[in-house]
């Protein structure tokens, strides 16, 4: 689903991230700072989709655990993204349990985003979302689809990596991501501009049961 140019950029970023993580594991503070800069935006966006306004606090807790356990990590840049997303998800679920709430997708910061009429495929949606502009409509997706889209697009994980984070089969997560992206593309194509589409309130796990 990812085009060649986007794939190359992701690979270059992950190569840079892998090198930064390697330096950080050797005690290089600048290496850790570089890894943080590369991972934090996507990680924060993902956690915001789970816990809403508490995302910064939860993500900070996740980074404390990441820093503490960094020496145990084994893998490349792409693997590090998945590892940090898993830690952040656990912290988010712990946070929600403490508050006796359930995971939800909240409104993510958005910019008005155009999608040319007639292009209603998941490929178009992922290209649009990959610009870094979050869409309010993600909050209207079923929870499993929303979280799969967040991991795939915001965090930048591939299907197998997203599946490991969620503890599900790769095919199931891939299907959820595809369906979510397909629905977003159809909404965008039908509404013209994201800002003009009427959105439903964010769903929760309770809405799914």
KOLVEXLUM-829129 format. One line per 10 residues: number of its first residue (from 1); their letters; for each residue y, x, z of C-alpha. Coordinates in nm, 3 decimals, always signed. Layout:
BEGIN
NUM) a) Y X Z  ...
END
This chain:
BEGIN
1) xxxxxxxxxx) +0.000 +0.000 +0.000  +0.230 +0.296 +0.046  +0.388 +0.436 -0.270  +0.361 +0.802 -0.369  +0.712 +0.902 -0.262  +0.676 +0.736 +0.077  +0.334 +0.895 +0.123  +0.474 +1.241 +0.053  +0.760 +1.187 +0.296  +0.516 +1.074 +0.562
11) xxxxxxxxxx) +0.295 +1.377 +0.504  +0.593 +1.611 +0.525  +0.712 +1.447 +0.844  +0.365 +1.464 +0.997  +0.338 +1.832 +0.904  +0.668 +1.897 +1.079  +0.554 +1.691 +1.376  +0.222 +1.874 +1.401  +0.401 +2.208 +1.406  +0.643 +2.084 +1.673
21) xxxxxxxxxx) +0.358 +1.956 +1.889  +0.181 +2.291 +1.857  +0.491 +2.471 +1.978  +0.536 +2.222 +2.261  +0.180 +2.283 +2.378  +0.270 +2.651 +2.404  +0.556 +2.565 +2.639  +0.836 +2.558 +2.381  +1.092 +2.304 +2.502  +1.259 +2.288 +2.161
31) xxxxxxxxxx) +0.923 +2.204 +2.009  +0.882 +1.913 +2.248  +1.236 +1.795 +2.174  +1.161 +1.803 +1.802  +0.841 +1.603 +1.852  +1.033 +1.351 +2.062  +1.300 +1.307 +1.793  +1.038 +1.245 +1.527  +0.829 +0.997 +1.725  +1.071 +0.814 +1.953
41) xxxxxxxxxx) +1.243 +0.575 +1.704  +0.918 +0.425 +1.583  +0.762 +0.424 +1.929  +1.061 +0.244 +2.077  +1.057 -0.013 +1.798  +0.688 -0.081 +1.859  +0.730 -0.120 +2.235  +1.032 -0.344 +2.183  +0.808 -0.571 +1.982  +0.580 -0.601 +2.287
51) xxxxxxxxxx) +0.815 -0.614 +2.586  +1.157 -0.692 +2.441  +1.456 -0.574 +2.643  +1.244 -0.363 +2.878  +1.139 -0.135 +2.592  +1.349 +0.168 +2.688  +1.216 +0.179 +3.043  +0.856 +0.134 +2.930  +0.890 +0.396 +2.657  +1.038 +0.639 +2.907
61) xxxxxxxxxx) +0.733 +0.590 +3.129  +0.511 +0.654 +2.829  +0.689 +0.981 +2.754  +0.634 +1.098 +3.109  +0.261 +1.048 +3.057  +0.276 +1.209 +2.713  +0.447 +1.516 +2.856  +0.201 +1.535 +3.144  -0.108 +1.514 +2.924  +0.023 +1.702 +2.620
71) xxxxxxxxxx) -0.213 +1.993 +2.679  -0.511 +1.761 +2.637  -0.408 +1.639 +2.294  -0.607 +1.766 +1.999  -0.505 +1.675 +1.648  -0.237 +1.686 +1.381  +0.098 +1.512 +1.346  -0.054 +1.183 +1.233  -0.296 +1.198 +1.523  -0.010 +1.256 +1.764
81) xxxxxxxxxx) +0.162 +0.938 +1.645  -0.152 +0.740 +1.712  -0.205 +0.905 +2.051  +0.150 +0.833 +2.166  +0.130 +0.475 +2.039  -0.188 +0.421 +2.241  -0.022 +0.550 +2.557  +0.288 +0.339 +2.496  +0.076 +0.029 +2.438  -0.108 +0.081 +2.765
91) xxxxxxxxxx) +0.220 +0.120 +2.951  +0.356 -0.194 +2.783  +0.049 -0.398 +2.878  +0.066 -0.267 +3.236  +0.431 -0.368 +3.249  +0.353 -0.717 +3.123  +0.067 -0.759 +3.368  +0.295 -0.664 +3.656  +0.537 -0.928 +3.543  +0.253 -1.174 +3.483
101) xxxxxxxxxx) +0.358 -1.209 +3.124  +0.168 -1.164 +2.802  +0.248 -0.952 +2.495  +0.494 -1.098 +2.255  +0.693 -0.991 +1.956  +1.064 -1.005 +2.031  +1.362 -0.995 +1.803  +1.396 -0.644 +1.671  +1.735 -0.507 +1.573  +1.786 -0.613 +1.215
111) xxxxxxxxxx) +2.006 -0.551 +0.919  +2.042 -0.800 +0.638  +1.777 -0.707 +0.382  +1.748 -0.818 +0.020  +1.422 -0.862 -0.161  +1.450 -0.944 -0.536  +1.331 -1.292 -0.624  +0.978 -1.322 -0.756  +0.848 -1.010 -0.582  +0.642 -1.172 -0.312
121) xxxxxxxxxx) +0.367 -0.914 -0.258  +0.279 -0.722 +0.058  +0.370 -0.406 -0.135  +0.731 -0.525 -0.165  +0.748 -0.616 +0.203  +0.622 -0.281 +0.323  +0.864 -0.099 +0.094  +1.153 -0.302 +0.231  +1.046 -0.261 +0.592  +0.997 +0.112 +0.546
131) xxxxxxxxxx) +1.372 +0.156 +0.497  +1.402 +0.133 +0.875  +1.566 -0.209 +0.873  +1.371 -0.432 +1.108  +1.327 -0.797 +1.020  +1.381 -1.089 +1.249  +1.092 -1.266 +1.081  +0.839 -1.028 +1.238  +0.895 -1.226 +1.556  +0.766 -1.541 +1.383
141) xxxxxxxxxx) +0.428 -1.388 +1.288  +0.110 -1.449 +1.487  +0.081 -1.179 +1.753  -0.204 -0.985 +1.592  -0.026 -0.975 +1.258  +0.303 -0.875 +1.416  +0.152 -0.588 +1.614  -0.040 -0.464 +1.311  +0.280 -0.467 +1.105  +0.471 -0.285 +1.380
151) xxxxxxxxxx) +0.208 -0.011 +1.401  +0.178 +0.019 +1.024  +0.546 +0.009 +0.932  +0.752 +0.100 +1.239  +0.525 +0.363 +1.394  +0.393 +0.478 +1.058  +0.019 +0.469 +1.126  -0.246 +0.418 +0.862  -0.511 +0.147 +0.894  -0.775 +0.347 +1.085
161) xxxxxxxxxx) -0.518 +0.493 +1.326  -0.369 +0.149 +1.397  -0.720 +0.017 +1.459  -0.786 +0.290 +1.715  -0.466 +0.201 +1.899  -0.563 -0.166 +1.913  -0.930 -0.103 +1.982  -1.036 -0.310 +1.683  -1.216 -0.256 +1.356  -1.012 -0.101 +1.079
171) xxxxxxxxxx) -1.085 -0.386 +0.841  -0.963 -0.645 +1.089  -0.634 -0.462 +1.151  -0.586 -0.399 +0.780  -0.631 -0.769 +0.712  -0.385 -0.865 +0.986  -0.125 -0.622 +0.853  -0.173 -0.745 +0.496  -0.143 -1.110 +0.594  +0.167 -1.041 +0.802
181) xxxxxxxxxx) +0.333 -0.842 +0.525  +0.236 -1.106 +0.271  +0.394 -1.376 +0.483  +0.712 -1.171 +0.529  +0.734 -1.108 +0.155  +0.694 -1.478 +0.080  +0.962 -1.570 +0.335  +1.199 -1.311 +0.195  +1.140 -1.415 -0.164  +1.188 -1.779 -0.072
191) xxxxxxxxxx) +1.497 -1.728 +0.142  +1.674 -1.466 -0.064  +1.839 -1.292 +0.231  +1.676 -1.238 +0.568  +1.986 -1.357 +0.746  +1.961 -1.701 +0.584  +1.604 -1.776 +0.680  +1.555 -2.008 +0.974  +1.322 -1.842 +1.221  +1.096 -1.997 +1.477
201) xxxxxxxxx) +1.106 -1.872 +1.837  +0.899 -1.558 +1.904  +0.530 -1.631 +1.956  +0.338 -1.529 +2.265  -0.031 -1.495 +2.338  -0.012 -1.841 +2.492  +0.097 -1.975 +2.153  -0.218 -1.828 +2.001  -0.458 -1.989 +2.250
END
